[in-house]
């Protein structure tokens, strides 16, 4: 799944739902466009992705491919989804 899709999915499925305004405040951006432009892009820089995830209460974990499948509520970065 692409990084931007992961962020959007987390926002939509959070309880309560996280809006662009809420995410903007958590990230400390002055304008919503700073958030929405990054979410409209094809990909994000790793540090941007990590900061967005942190603002949503998530973290990045790197594991060997041979490790077991991700648990429920986890996302796998990559692919065309």
Buried (B, 14 or more C-beta within 10 A) or exposed (E): EBBBBBBBEBBEEBEEEBEBEBBBEBBEBEEEEEBBEBBEEEEBEEEBBBBBBEBBEBEEEEEEEEEEEEEEEEBEBEEEE
